[in-house]
Amino acid sequence: MERRSRLAVALLSVLVLATGCTLPSFAPEGSDEPTRKGGTTTSGTTSGPQWKPCPDVPRELVGKAAEGMSYDCATVEVPRDWATPAGGDTYGIEMIRIRSKKQKQRIGSLLLNPGGPGGSGIDVAVYLSYGPGFGGLPTGITDRFDIVGFDPRGVGDSAPVKCINPRDQDASFAAEPDPADQAAFDAIVALNKKIADDCAAKYGTRLRTFSTEQAARDLDALRAAVGDEKLTYLGYSYGTLLGATYAQLFPKNVRALVLDGAVDPTEGYVAGSEQQAKGFERAFTNFTNWCAKNAGKCPIAPDARGAVTDAMAKARVSPVRGSDGRDATAGWVFLSVISSLYTERGWTDLANAVDDLQKGDAEGVFELADQYAEREPDGTYSNLFDANLTVNCADTDKAPTVEEVRKLQGEWRTKYPLFGPALAIGMLPCTFWAKDRDPYPAGKAEGAPPIVVVGTTGDPATPYENTADLANMLGVGHVLTWEGEGHTAYPSTTCIRDAVDSYFIDLKVPQEGLRCPPK
């Protein structure tokens, strides 16, 4: 299992918090993982997983393993298509199990999904294993549960989807986020059609098998594989959609689900994109208000919005060239803004990056953008956004037409000036995607126990309004609110930690209406 080496603190704030569900983002080309053949049981495996020590995974990601933790890895074979599970081709789902050497009174396994879709659950499990001193899981959780991260089908090491040329990836990020000129808009349309056609040529009918419902059925196979009668699960961002889908399909197999950073499955593709535009616009306004009140920490104060829009305007006519030869176009500047809004810590980084850009230095902009895009210095990408595109389009059966996208671009520009047009443009890939789709269910989890849905009032990517909507849809959801900034909440503050930990360990549902303060 080969992992990319990264700084733990930086990526904890990226991978745990990554969503980008409808942003105009794509991923690199690469070879398929060999498809495995063989029969499976309905649980997706003919026997228990063969766990093998894998201390190399945390070493490659962070430099060393967390003190007092053991790391074991295994593969679980699942049907490529759960509609025809017997005797067909399979995907290998890669897992890591992290166990504290101080574990006692073990309850079971806590399975994790960091969001995306496209985020690696293996990576996030490693980062969370370093404990509360590094923003990781509380010892109360690691003392009672095995922490199990997995790469969902199509992601990371689990039959990764790779069908887009890195040059197209660069072009999509660099492109104008709000093309007013028809020729510029048409060029973006052509790029998105090329990407969709390339993926269809490579994967054909397999594209639909990377849907959320298929992944949710995999999740039940993983539950059985780790030996748990019922599932205990922590899902961030898109991981809330995966968890909600699981709860509808397997309500009686749920022990405890925490869904942090809610996606509303009832919204539909266009409504969800608009909601995300609204969330990012609100988070950006919160950033600009912070700048105005903290001029000593924000070199682009007092008018941070003006500074950012001015930087993008200048980038359209005279972009600053980075040290690697890339021009810091309006698209790259826009992506750096998106990246910075996922955590409140990113606000200072954005202010400094824009200030540096105004002085002729684009390195801060590219650092923020590349961190979000998972772009390496050599120009290659992880498959985060490739999987993101594939899963979103497999899930979407009602993508807008090109004409509808163009119309929404103008309408959303009025409502959400900085983010609306780009979020409208971001729907184009699914317009051209293969017609065979596999939408997820959106209904009640009848027969499931109480499920905790956590929302952050300043969340840019999964706006707070989604929290109650998801809880109500499930019928057994209970809202827990963090009055903070950034994307997702647990384990950010003592209040949130205590409420979630008590639920995971003792199945005590948080007090109805509980709102946790920012600090």
Secondary structure, 3 states (H helix, E strand, C coil): CCCCCCCHHHHHHHHCCCCCCCCCCCCCECCCCCCEECCCCCCCCCCCCCCEECCHHHHHHCCCCCCCEEEEEEEEEEECCCCCCCCCEEEEEEEEEEEECCCCCCCEEEEEECCCCCCCHHHHHHHHCCCHHHCCCCHHHHCCEEEEEECCCCECCECCCCECCHHHHHHHHHCCCCCCCHHHHHHHHHHHHHHHHHHHHHHHHHHHHHCHHHHHHHHHHHHHHCCCCCEEEEEECHHHHHHHHHHHHCHHHEEEEEEECCCCCCCCHHHHHHHHHHHHHHHHHHHHHHHHHCCCCCCCCCCHHHHHHHHHHHHHHCCCECCCCCECCHHHHHHHHHHHCCCCCHHHHHHHHHHHHHCCCCHHHHHHHHHHHCECCCCCECCHHHHHHHHHHHHCCCCCCHHHHHHHHHHHHHHCCCCHHHHHHCCHHHHCCCCCCCCCCCCCCCCCCCEEEEEEEECCCCCCHHHHHHHHHHCCEEEEEEEEECCCCCCCCHHHHHHHHHHHHHCCCCCCCCEECCC
